Amino acid sequence: MEGACQMTSEKSPFAKYKALTEQHLARRAGGPLPMAEELRISDELMELWKQLSEVERAELETRFEARKQALRSGARLNPHWQQTIGSWARRVLGDASLQNRPERALRVAEEAVELAQCMGVEADQLHRLVDYVYARPPGTPEQEIAGTLVTLYAAAVSVGADAEEELRREVERIHRPEIEEKVRRRQAEKRAIIGGGSGSGGTR
């Protein structure tokens, strides 16, 4: 072990930077890290970056760009996200809300309407769309969830957003205690305005 520690300590800044980056990405794959930990790693990477040569920096930037392109071209949603968000919803909203299908669907619809609003869709267009959809037979939750994800990724491409990175930021944000408390406070307000389907619980 003493020899291994010595080898680690003798790593070049370039090797240390690569190793720390890979470790960071691997840990974040399981969900957001505490903010203090993110800041510590960021500071350490910044110090290592200062010690790199121009050639080493260029090589790392090429690797980073290749990783981004790979994510954008063929990546699926990290399976850990569903587990992370499910655990968050169960803890913050409760099992009853999480199992309340109409309530969950209303939250999806709310976010979709907000996205349409900020992308220039008029309210009367949405009203006509609702009439069009409800005039047809319903699909299955599984297929419609898949369709929603496909169209969401296409919307991200349309506005030049990195959907995976935006998701990571949002998951990190909603885990902050003040945001969790805000989510709980909004439950009664949303239920009074739009209802929440059958069952008890709240909506995010």
Steps between C-alpha positions, in 0.01 A plus 500: 500500500789734576631454146155563351465823697838611379407434137178701540684792654747498209229527232534798272239780522368380162447143629348630823260724308381212280461264796309752710271586208413134438437442870278808513292390202464148638376630835257744339348219292326384817342840565605852601784546748475734800581857403799511737647194329441648153678820604794306649548299181462813286771679699733201474447474124562872460833476683605203287392682181739786584790252502427357153685587182318643198532166323348312795212749525428465130492120531256517793274746318490263202400215732229713664353594163500138384317398818236771445447392140461137606236596754312714253509249215398177666467506875184388673386641829726379777301222672610640836297817441167317530609339825634829638189698408268225622671499839480880517128505411419229753684686777373851417150430368415164651401164355138601447598786270756292314243225433225747402507467119271796413702723730832394346356548151378851589852592608640375168234701317581811704869481411416435134271804491770716662750378239254577219436846644869595512551364145233727353183286495175692548237389754231451235730257315530292816121501549455369145770239559321373813177462301688317224667255742186426703304428182723195445524171694749509791838330472692315771708673771818317396475599133402859576788539747737383225344745254531782752872430547560490124327833442676653802843409362399642161394825671839513673672472163273775366613751766861378516471364855684201649204309646715278723689795648180699559348197672805466723471866603128470572542183708771675698275805550194310624711321761570829677303516830340837423376374161360182654309712751371723220378193311306384805342844550379512140308173526180645645508798263523286187237256620258788563556640150513192275424205728721199538302197396402236750701423810690717742839662479634799315651614176836635426 
